[in-house]
């Protein structure tokens, strides 16, 4: 059963027998993201015994734990006559953590600037995006490269950032049928979101450019360039600059 929290706190529900989901408002917004980020910061600074890892999303945080380790560490949380399983313990620990998380100061986001070669063979859908929105190609590039984009979460593929903050002026639906192979580094638009494909994968986003920067490096620590909470700024580069780019310059 879901754990009912005080008014203003999120719901905590079990995900099987070794994880819970901390769910905030359904709306995707910077305000909800700040609450998600505060919980993640608290889990980093003060993890409970038995916690394995956590995964943030648009409006929730999944927290994975070792059930036997939780039961051994917090036997006093188990009330007389209550079933002997870890979910109520983890929920109680998270409730206390949530109260403290809301009081934490919101740290300044990390700003990451990413070069993009727009159009041509690196952005085959740029002209379609321009026509769809009744803009020139130059206007689409100017609009896309003048905003700060919030990394709400990583998903779909390792290091793929779901970015919020796209101007409605260049919002464009997905392609009617996906491509089977999209080159790594491709920058796309789908609805009111923009993102960067870190690996060659299938995908249906409208491709407007490509970055020479590798967002996923499996042998690096950490292996992903971006994290939830970062602010991304794109800036245009020429095809010759794109071709000569050295990945370690970011």
Number of C-alpha atoms within 10 A of each C-alpha: 8 13 16 13 14 10 7 9 17 20 19 26 19 19 13 9 13 17 21 22 21 23 19 20 17 10 11 14 15 17 12 19 25 17 23 26 23 22 25 21 16 17 19 12 9 10 16 17 15 18 18 13 14 17 15 21 18 22 24 23 21 20 22 20 22 16 18 12 13 19 20 12 13 16 12 10 15 15 10 8 6 9 10 13 14 23 26 21 20 27 22 15 15 22 21 10 18 21 14 13 21 16 9 13 8 13 11 9 12 13 15 15 13 18 21 27 26 29 20 14 14 21 19 16 20 25 19 16 22 20 13 13 15 13 15 14 17 14 14 23 22 13 14 23 20 14 16 19 24 24 23 27 22 21 13 11 13 16 22 23 27 20 24 21 18 23 15 12 15 24 17 21 16 16 15 8 9 13 13 10 12 19 15 19 23 25 25 23 27 18 14 16 20 24 22 23 28 25 20 14 14 13 18 18 27 25 31 29 25 29 27 21 20 20 23 21 15 10 8 9 8 11 14 19 19 21 17 23 22 21 22 23 17 20 18 19 18 13 17 9 14 19 12 10 16 12 11 7 6 13
